Amino acid sequence: MKNIILSCALFFTPAALAAAPDLLLAKEYRAQNISGWAMSEKLDGVRAYWTGKQLVSRQGYPFTPPAGYLDHFPPYPLDGELFSRRGQFEQISAAVRTASGNWQNIKLYVFDLPQASGNLYQRLAVLEKWLHRHPQAPIKIIKQTPAEDNAHAQAFLKQIEAGGGEGVMLRHPEMPYRGGRSDYLLKLKSLHDAECTVTRHYEGKGKYSGKLGALGCKNQHGEFKIGSGLKDSDRANPPAIGSTITYRHRGFTQKGTPRFATFMRVRNDRPHKP
């Protein structure tokens, strides 16, 4: 396709992939009974795992925070999100993925201690005691609120979205931390997000002639196009074929493909070189 500059695909080494932490991953909320579950705001930051010695991405690549940033981290694993405030994902991502990034106001917001014992609240209490003794640590505990019932969770979602938040996480507090997709960790959002692999670039027409018109994508739901949500910079320099992107949608069509799929961003879990 003329006038389109393709970005280079990232290739992860087997050693790096083998070092990736076995993270707990969420499924979609589908009206399950979540009475008594813990609910918290879903932060739109960058997933990070503290091994007890090193802060790494979900793929196992080390972050390079400023000198002294990790000095008061505890000697045991933490799972959380590098975050500053709502609506700042691009700024947060740009900062933490470069060796010279500005980490000011970015903290690790923790939602679990993978190797601690007890239920979710007891595990988080371990970190709370640590932070009481080390208040200078750039770590926050994500507030967990017991859900009375499904209506309570929906009301909480409306409150979060009204303030510009992304959604709600629902967690069975009595379940231990186990890696992989879990029926006991759910995402509750008005808009769903998912990932797919870019398989094709469709050339645009009219004002987009000579640029990207839509992305061809494929995932477990099949093959489909994404033409909405793309900025001019995305159309001039589109995500590479073979790369993974995140998109939002409003449920599914009768064919099972995402309805009103909208491009969000390229998923890049590897910190950039300085």
C-alpha positions as CSV (number, residue, x, y, z in Angstrom):
1,M,0.0,0.0,0.0
2,K,1.5,3.3,-1.1
3,N,2.4,6.1,1.4
4,I,2.0,3.8,4.4
5,I,5.1,3.3,6.6
6,L,5.0,0.0,8.4
7,S,6.3,-0.1,12.0
8,C,8.6,-2.9,13.0
9,A,7.1,-5.8,14.8
10,L,8.5,-6.6,18.3
11,F,10.0,-10.0,18.7
12,F,10.3,-11.3,22.3
13,T,13.1,-13.7,23.2
14,P,12.2,-17.1,24.7
15,A,14.3,-16.2,27.8
16,A,12.3,-13.1,28.4
17,L,9.0,-14.8,27.8
18,A,10.0,-17.6,30.2
19,A,10.6,-15.0,32.9
20,A,7.1,-13.5,32.6
21,P,5.2,-13.6,35.8
22,D,2.2,-16.0,36.0
23,L,-0.4,-13.2,36.5
24,L,-4.0,-13.5,37.6
25,L,-6.2,-12.4,34.7
26,A,-9.8,-11.3,34.6
27,K,-12.8,-12.6,32.7
28,E,-15.9,-10.5,31.7
29,Y,-18.7,-9.9,34.1
30,R,-21.9,-11.6,32.7
31,A,-24.4,-11.1,35.5
32,Q,-22.9,-13.6,37.8
33,N,-23.9,-13.4,41.5
34,I,-21.1,-11.3,43.1
35,S,-22.7,-10.6,46.5
36,G,-20.0,-10.3,49.0
37,W,-17.2,-9.9,46.4
38,A,-14.7,-7.1,46.7
39,M,-15.1,-4.4,44.1
40,S,-12.6,-1.7,43.1
41,E,-11.9,0.8,40.4
42,K,-10.3,-0.6,37.2
43,L,-7.3,1.6,36.7
44,D,-6.2,2.4,33.2
45,G,-2.5,2.2,33.8
46,V,0.4,-0.2,33.0
47,R,0.3,-3.6,34.7
48,A,3.4,-4.2,36.8
49,Y,4.7,-7.0,39.0
50,W,7.2,-6.6,41.8
51,T,9.1,-9.9,42.2
52,G,10.5,-8.9,45.6
53,K,13.7,-7.7,43.8
54,Q,12.7,-6.3,40.4
55,L,9.7,-4.4,38.9
56,V,8.7,-6.1,35.6
57,S,6.0,-5.9,32.9
58,R,3.4,-8.6,32.3
59,Q,5.8,-10.1,29.7
60,G,8.7,-10.1,32.2
61,Y,10.7,-7.1,30.9
62,P,12.2,-4.9,33.7
63,F,11.1,-1.4,34.2
64,T,13.8,1.2,34.9
65,P,12.3,3.7,37.4
66,P,14.4,6.6,38.7
67,A,17.2,6.0,41.3
68,G,15.7,5.4,44.8
69,Y,12.2,4.6,43.5
70,L,12.4,1.0,44.6
71,D,14.3,1.6,47.9
72,H,11.3,1.1,50.1
73,F,9.5,-1.7,48.3
74,P,8.9,-4.9,50.4
75,P,10.9,-8.1,50.0
76,Y,7.9,-10.1,48.7
77,P,5.8,-10.0,45.4
78,L,3.2,-7.4,44.6
79,D,0.8,-7.3,41.7
80,G,-0.6,-4.0,40.6
81,E,-0.8,-1.1,38.2
82,L,1.6,1.8,37.5
83,F,-0.8,4.7,37.6
84,S,-1.1,8.4,38.4
85,R,-4.6,9.6,37.6
86,R,-7.5,9.0,35.3
87,G,-7.2,9.8,31.6
88,Q,-3.4,9.7,31.6
89,F,-2.7,6.2,30.1
90,E,-0.6,7.5,27.2
91,Q,1.6,9.7,29.5
92,I,2.0,6.9,32.0
93,S,2.9,4.4,29.3
94,A,5.4,6.7,27.7
95,A,7.1,7.5,31.0
96,V,7.5,3.9,32.3
97,R,8.7,2.4,29.1
98,T,11.8,4.6,28.7
99,A,14.9,4.7,30.9
100,S,14.7,8.5,31.1
101,G,10.9,8.7,31.6
102,N,9.3,11.1,34.1
103,W,7.9,8.9,36.9
104,Q,6.7,11.9,39.0
105,N,3.3,11.1,40.5
106,I,3.4,7.5,39.2
107,K,2.9,4.9,41.9
108,L,2.4,1.2,42.0
109,Y,-1.3,0.7,42.9
110,V,-1.5,-2.8,44.4
111,F,-4.5,-5.2,44.2
112,D,-2.9,-8.3,45.6
113,L,0.1,-10.0,47.3
114,P,0.5,-13.3,45.3
115,Q,2.5,-15.2,47.9
116,A,0.8,-13.9,51.1
117,S,-1.6,-16.2,53.0
118,G,-5.2,-15.6,54.0
119,N,-8.0,-14.0,52.1
120,L,-7.7,-10.9,49.9
121,Y,-8.2,-8.5,52.8
122,Q,-5.7,-10.3,55.0
123,R,-3.1,-10.3,52.2
124,L,-3.5,-6.6,51.6
125,A,-3.3,-6.0,55.3
126,V,0.3,-7.3,55.2
127,L,1.2,-4.5,52.8
128,E,-0.7,-2.0,54.8
129,K,1.5,-2.7,57.8
130,W,4.6,-2.4,55.6
131,L,3.5,1.0,54.3
132,H,2.8,2.2,57.8
133,R,6.5,1.6,58.5
134,H,7.6,2.9,55.1
135,P,5.3,5.8,54.2
136,Q,7.8,7.1,51.6
137,A,7.3,4.1,49.4
138,P,5.6,5.0,46.1
139,I,3.0,2.4,46.7
140,K,-0.8,2.6,47.2
141,I,-3.3,-0.1,48.0
142,I,-6.4,-0.1,45.7
143,K,-9.4,0.4,47.9
144,Q,-11.6,-2.7,48.0
145,T,-15.4,-2.3,48.8
146,P,-17.6,-5.3,49.6
147,A,-20.5,-5.6,47.1
148,E,-23.9,-6.0,48.6
149,D,-25.4,-7.3,45.4
150,N,-25.3,-6.9,41.6
151,A,-27.2,-3.6,41.8
152,H,-24.6,-2.2,44.2
153,A,-21.9,-3.1,41.7
154,Q,-23.8,-1.4,38.8
155,A,-24.3,1.7,40.9
156,F,-20.6,1.7,41.8
157,L,-19.8,1.4,38.0
158,K,-21.9,4.5,37.2
159,Q,-20.1,6.4,40.0
160,I,-16.7,5.5,38.6
161,E,-17.6,6.2,35.0
162,A,-19.2,9.6,35.9
163,G,-15.8,10.6,37.3
164,G,-14.0,9.6,34.2
165,G,-12.9,6.1,35.4
166,E,-12.8,3.1,33.1
167,G,-14.7,0.4,35.0
168,V,-14.9,-1.9,38.0
169,M,-13.0,-5.1,39.0
170,L,-14.9,-7.7,41.0
171,R,-13.0,-10.3,43.0
172,H,-14.0,-13.2,45.2
173,P,-12.1,-12.3,48.4
174,E,-11.8,-15.8,49.7
175,M,-10.0,-17.2,46.7
176,P,-6.2,-17.5,46.6
177,Y,-4.0,-15.8,44.0
178,R,-3.6,-18.1,41.0
179,G,-2.2,-17.3,37.6
180,G,-4.3,-17.4,34.5
181,R,-7.9,-16.4,33.5
182,S,-10.1,-16.8,36.6
183,D,-13.9,-17.1,37.2
184,Y,-13.2,-15.3,40.4
185,L,-11.9,-12.0,38.9
186,L,-14.3,-10.2,36.6
187,K,-14.2,-6.9,34.7
188,L,-17.4,-4.8,34.8
189,K,-17.6,-2.1,32.1
190,S,-20.2,-0.4,30.0
191,L,-17.8,-0.9,27.1
192,H,-15.9,-4.1,26.7
193,D,-12.3,-4.2,25.7
194,A,-10.4,-7.1,24.0
195,E,-7.3,-7.8,22.0
196,C,-6.7,-9.1,18.5
197,T,-3.9,-9.7,16.1
198,V,-3.6,-7.4,13.0
199,T,-3.8,-9.5,9.9
200,R,-4.3,-6.9,7.1
201,H,-4.2,-3.2,6.2
202,Y,-7.2,-2.0,4.1
203,E,-6.4,1.1,2.1
204,G,-8.7,4.1,2.8
205,K,-10.9,6.0,0.4
206,G,-11.8,9.6,0.0
207,K,-9.9,11.8,2.5
208,Y,-8.0,8.6,3.6
209,S,-6.8,7.7,0.1
210,G,-3.2,6.6,0.3
211,K,-3.6,5.9,4.0
212,L,-5.0,3.2,6.2
213,G,-8.8,2.8,6.0
214,A,-9.2,-0.1,8.4
215,L,-7.4,-2.8,10.1
216,G,-8.1,-6.5,9.5
217,C,-8.0,-8.4,12.8
218,K,-8.4,-11.9,14.1
219,N,-9.0,-13.4,17.6
220,Q,-11.1,-16.1,19.1
221,H,-14.2,-14.4,17.8
222,G,-13.1,-14.7,14.2
223,E,-11.9,-12.2,11.6
224,F,-13.3,-8.6,11.5
225,K,-12.4,-5.0,10.5
226,I,-11.7,-2.1,12.8
227,G,-12.0,1.4,11.1
228,S,-13.1,3.6,14.0
229,G,-10.9,5.2,16.6
230,L,-7.9,5.5,14.4
231,K,-6.0,8.9,14.6
232,D,-4.4,10.4,11.6
233,S,-1.0,9.3,12.9
234,D,-2.3,5.7,13.1
235,R,-3.6,5.9,9.6
236,A,-0.2,7.2,8.3
237,N,1.8,4.7,10.4
238,P,-0.5,1.8,11.2
239,P,0.1,-1.0,13.6
240,A,2.3,-3.6,12.0
241,I,0.8,-6.8,10.7
242,G,1.2,-9.4,13.4
243,S,1.1,-6.9,16.2
244,T,-1.5,-7.1,19.0
245,I,-3.9,-4.2,19.5
246,T,-6.6,-3.4,22.1
247,Y,-10.0,-2.4,20.9
248,R,-13.4,-1.6,22.5
249,H,-16.8,-2.9,21.5
250,R,-20.4,-3.0,22.5
251,G,-21.1,-6.7,22.6
252,F,-21.4,-9.1,19.6
253,T,-23.2,-9.4,16.4
254,Q,-25.3,-12.5,15.5
255,K,-22.3,-13.8,13.7
256,G,-20.3,-13.6,17.0
257,T,-18.0,-10.8,15.9
258,P,-17.5,-7.6,18.0
259,R,-20.2,-5.0,17.5
260,F,-18.9,-1.4,16.9
261,A,-15.3,-2.3,17.4
262,T,-13.1,0.8,18.0
263,F,-9.3,0.9,18.0
264,M,-7.7,2.0,21.3
265,R,-4.0,1.3,21.2
266,V,-1.2,-1.1,20.2
267,R,-0.4,-3.4,23.1
268,N,3.3,-3.1,23.9
269,D,4.5,-4.7,27.1
270,R,8.2,-4.2,26.4
271,P,9.9,-1.1,27.7
272,H,11.5,1.0,25.0
273,K,15.3,1.4,24.8
274,P,16.6,4.8,25.8
